[in-house]
């Protein structure tokens, strides 16, 4: 299953990982990972229950958005460098802190 936490969900994950020293992640090639659609079902057994809902998830195409609530889908179809998405080792992926910063910067006023 390809679940990629993005935006505020990724930020929340990184804050937790920093505070709990659980941040060892494997770097992945983003384009390869995002070339696959998320698979059903998306359930709470994969993504930690301490993440706020709605979850913010990243996909590369509009057609990859699935009709699940409470999920806020974000489409990023541009290029991403290697290391933009990391593997949590827990069955889901997270946008890197650097990519998360760019995503959040696009949503808040100057």
Helices and strands as residue ranges (DSSP letters): E 4-5, H 7-20, E 26-28, H 30-34, E 55-59, G 62-64, E 71-75, E 85-87, E 93-95, H 97-105
